[in-house]
Amino acid sequence: MVKEKPNSTRIYDKDGFRRRAACICVRSDAEAEVLLVTSSRRPELWIVPGGGVEPEEEPSVTAVREVLEEAGVVGKLGRCLGVFEIL
């Protein structure tokens, strides 16, 4: 299902969950360091970069795009860590 909102299009799966993708970013020479950004909705929180999947977009593309948009970082996408549902 697709819902149009001002300045965005939201994609939902068959069960009504909003499709989102995120990326855990580490430097290849220092995996103990993780990139976090502040939440726009709750500025006191630090989160991994991520956002909504756009129409006809693969989640991997979404993850890379969101890291660039939110943190200005370009990198190489590694493996998928999993798919999660928030109930």
C-alpha positions in Angstrom: 0.0 0.0 0.0 1.2 3.5 -0.8 0.1 6.7 1.0 0.9 10.1 -0.3 1.9 12.8 2.3 3.2 16.3 1.7 6.8 16.0 0.5 6.9 12.2 1.0 5.4 8.9 -0.1 5.0 6.1 2.5 5.2 2.5 1.6 3.4 -0.2 3.7 3.7 -4.0 3.6 0.7 -6.3 3.3 0.2 -6.3 7.1 0.1 -2.5 7.3 3.6 -1.9 8.6 5.6 1.0 7.2 8.6 -0.2 5.2 11.8 1.3 6.5 15.5 0.6 6.2 18.5 1.5 8.3 22.2 1.0 8.3 24.8 0.3 11.1 27.9 2.2 9.9 31.4 1.2 11.0 34.8 2.3 9.8 36.6 -0.6 8.2 39.7 0.1 10.3 37.8 0.6 13.6 34.7 -1.6 13.9 34.4 -0.5 17.6 33.2 2.9 16.3 29.6 3.2 15.2 28.0 6.2 13.4 24.9 7.5 15.1 22.8 10.6 14.3 20.3 12.5 16.5 16.6 11.8 16.1 14.7 14.7 14.5 11.6 13.7 16.6 13.4 13.2 19.8 16.7 15.1 19.8 17.9 13.6 23.0 18.2 10.2 21.3 21.0 8.9 19.2 20.0 6.5 16.4 21.4 4.7 13.4 20.6 6.4 10.1 17.5 5.2 8.4 14.2 6.1 6.8 11.3 5.0 4.7 11.6 2.9 1.6 10.4 4.8 -1.5 8.2 3.3 -4.3 10.1 0.7 -6.4 13.2 1.1 -4.2 15.1 -1.8 -2.6 15.7 -1.6 1.1 19.5 -1.8 0.5 19.3 1.3 -1.7 17.2 3.0 1.0 19.8 2.3 3.6 22.7 3.8 1.6 20.6 6.8 0.6 19.5 7.5 4.2 23.1 7.4 5.4 24.1 10.0 2.8 21.1 12.2 3.5 21.4 12.1 7.3 25.1 11.9 7.9 26.8 12.9 4.6 28.7 9.6 4.5 29.3 7.5 1.5 30.3 3.9 2.0 30.1 0.3 0.9 27.0 -1.7 2.0 27.9 -4.9 3.7 25.6 -7.8 4.7 22.0 -7.6 5.8 21.8 -8.1 9.6 18.1 -9.0 9.6 14.6 -7.9 9.1 12.6 -6.8 12.1 9.0 -5.9 12.9 8.1 -3.4 15.6 4.9 -4.6 17.2 
